[in-house]
Amino acid sequence: MPAPEFRVIGITGVPMVQSGDDLAGQLFDAAAAQGTPLEDGDVLTVTQRVVSKAEGRVVPLSTFVPSPFALDYANRFEKDARVVEAVLRESVRVIRQVRGVLITEDRHGFKMANAGIDASNVGGLDLVSLLPVDPDASCRALRDAARARLGVELAVVMTDTFGRPWRHGQTNVAIGVAGMLPFNDYVGKQDTDGRELRVTTICVADEIAGASEMVMGKVTNIPAAIVRGASYERGEGSALEIVRELGMDLFP
């Protein structure tokens, strides 16, 4: 039996993406040009930022007129009141206010700092990136484009960078999924000692997202990667399945 392995290949040479661009074509062409065309069974990982650019979700800060709360909060913590207002508009509730960081639940159900809004790598000053309106749908569009144009069946994972409770540092996680189930469920199976596993469910989508960050980075202009040879179950999964229900959330 061969040793299990997989490869993670950064997609280089992708042009600077603008609103309305054919992102699928740009990614497919760049992968082929570097000698690693997409193949059946690959997982295409793509950063939230580049999808937001293509979908017109990078917007001027002048779009956001600060509310009194945003003005007061920004003044107390030396923040840009327009950014605070953007966070509030993209959120359905504020979970915590900690030293100038707003921990919020956004309209997708994701719980994160500042509703996922960021001003880095957006193509200019006084711009912010908002999360795509429907990350799963964005992933399905890329999956469908690969099927139609290349004749290959892919899984697609959209990544974003999240912090973790109890741990320093951040890691990439999946906020959009297509063509795969996000979990590998071991419940009911036996471990090597013969004990039945009762709660072990591995989030393969997050593992793939985290692995892909190691070749994409934050300052290298590599917005996508190919994960080749990874084990996953094909299917119509959703990143929303990963969000823990409120009643089970230890950090509500």
C-alpha positions, 0 to 999 in steps of 0.5 A, a space after each residue: 500500500 503506497 504511503 498517503 500523500 497530497 500536493 498543494 500547488 499555488 497558482 501564479 501569474 493571475 492578473 490583478 482581478 477587477 470587478 466583473 472579471 472572468 475569475 474562472 478563466 483567469 485561474 484556469 489559464 494561469 494554472 495551465 500556463 504554469 504547467 499544472 492544469 486542473 485535473 479531475 478530483 482536484 480541489 481548487 482553493 480560492 481566497 475570499 479577497 479575489 472573489 470579492 474583487 471579481 464580484 464587486 464587493 470591494 467598495 469605497 469607504 465613502 459608501 458608509 456614513 457613520 452612525 453616532 455609535 460608530 463615531 463614538 466607538 471609533 473615537 474611543 479606540 482610534 478607529 476609522 468610523 467608516 470601517 466601524 459602520 461597515 462592520 455594523 452594516 454587515 453584521 446581524 449582531 455584535 457578540 463582543 467588544 474587546 479593546 477596539 475589536 468587534 466580534 460579530 455574527 455576519 449575515 452568513 452566520 459566521 462569527 469573526 472579528 469585524 464581520 470579515 471586513 478588511 482593507 488589505 490587498 484590496 487595490 487601493 486606499 480608502 477601500 474595504 473588502 466585504 465578504 461575497 454575498 453567497 460564498 457557496 454559490 461563488 464556489 459552485 460557479 467556479 466548479 460549474 465553469 471547470 466542468 463546462 470549460 475543462 471537462 473536469 470535476 472539481 471541488 472548490 473551497 473559498 478561504 478566509 483567515 480566522 482567529 481561534 478561541 484559546 490559541 494565538 495566530 490565525 489560520 485559513 478556514 473554509 467559508 464557501 464549498 462546492 463539489 465536496 462534503 465539508 466533513 469526514 465523519 468517523 462517528 460509529 467507526 472503531 479506532 485501532 484499539 477497537 473503541 467506537 468513536 462517538 464524536 470525531 468529525 474532521 472538517 476536511 474543508 478547513 484542513 484543505 483551506 489551512 494547507 493551501 494558505 501555506 503556498 498562497 500567503 498574504 503578500 505574494 499575490 497568489 490568490 488560489 491553489 490546487 490541492 491534488 490527491 487529498 481525500 474528500 467525499 464528493 457531494 453537494 456540501 455547504 460551508 454553512 454546515 460548518 457553523 456550530 448551532 447557537 445552542 451548541 456554541 461554547 462562545 455564543 
